[in-house]
Amino acid sequence: MCLEQKYRDLSRTATTKSLGEDYFMMAGKTSGEGRFFEKDVKMGDYWIYIRVEFPQPFAPYIDTLLQYVKNYGTTM
């Protein structure tokens, strides 16, 4: 699957999203007070991704991790 197609398919429920040359990120709401963050990086023929789902009240506790993940691979 190409980067643009995967980005388009997965970002339908996202409230925040960004697309780079070989990666994309998105964040948004799941059901109830749930939130998610996802980053996908395409390396050759492979996708490497992380998706984190969490209750909104826990957001301050995982923000440091998400900042690291957001910056990973954007300068490669």
C-alpha positions as CSV (number, residue, x, y, z in Angstrom):
1,M,0.0,0.0,0.0
2,C,1.4,3.4,-0.9
3,L,1.9,6.1,1.8
4,E,-0.9,8.4,0.6
5,Q,-3.4,5.6,0.4
6,K,-2.7,4.3,3.9
7,Y,-2.7,7.8,5.2
8,R,-6.1,8.5,3.6
9,D,-7.6,5.3,4.8
10,L,-6.5,5.6,8.4
11,S,-6.9,9.3,8.9
12,R,-10.7,9.4,8.6
13,T,-11.2,9.5,12.3
14,A,-8.2,11.7,13.1
15,T,-8.6,15.2,14.4
16,T,-4.9,16.1,13.9
17,K,-2.8,14.7,11.1
18,S,0.4,15.4,9.2
19,L,2.0,13.8,6.2
20,G,5.8,13.7,5.4
21,E,7.9,12.3,2.6
22,D,8.0,8.8,4.2
23,Y,5.9,9.0,7.3
24,F,2.6,10.3,8.6
25,M,1.2,10.9,12.1
26,M,-2.4,11.3,13.3
27,A,-4.2,11.7,16.6
28,G,-7.9,11.8,17.5
29,K,-10.7,10.4,19.6
30,T,-11.8,6.9,20.1
31,S,-15.0,5.9,21.8
32,G,-16.0,7.8,25.0
33,E,-13.0,9.5,26.6
34,G,-10.5,7.5,24.6
35,R,-7.7,9.1,22.6
36,F,-5.2,7.7,20.1
37,F,-1.9,8.7,18.5
38,E,-0.4,6.8,15.6
39,K,2.8,7.3,13.6
40,D,3.7,5.2,10.5
41,V,7.1,5.3,8.9
42,K,7.7,3.5,5.5
43,M,11.2,2.1,5.2
44,G,11.6,0.4,1.8
45,D,8.9,-2.2,1.5
46,Y,8.0,-2.2,5.2
47,W,5.8,-0.2,7.5
48,I,6.9,0.5,11.0
49,Y,4.2,2.0,13.2
50,I,3.2,2.7,16.7
51,R,-0.4,3.3,17.9
52,V,-1.2,4.3,21.4
53,E,-4.7,4.3,22.8
54,F,-5.4,5.8,26.2
55,P,-8.1,7.4,28.4
56,Q,-7.9,11.2,28.0
57,P,-7.2,11.8,31.7
58,F,-3.9,9.9,31.2
59,A,-2.7,12.2,28.5
60,P,-0.3,14.2,30.7
61,Y,1.5,11.0,31.8
62,I,2.3,9.8,28.3
63,D,3.0,13.1,26.6
64,T,6.8,12.7,27.0
65,L,6.7,9.3,25.2
66,L,4.6,10.7,22.4
67,Q,6.9,13.7,21.9
68,Y,9.8,11.2,21.4
69,V,7.8,9.1,18.9
70,K,6.6,12.2,17.0
71,N,10.2,13.3,16.4
72,Y,11.5,9.8,15.5
73,G,12.3,9.5,11.8
74,T,11.2,12.9,10.8
75,T,14.8,14.0,10.3
76,M,16.0,10.8,8.6
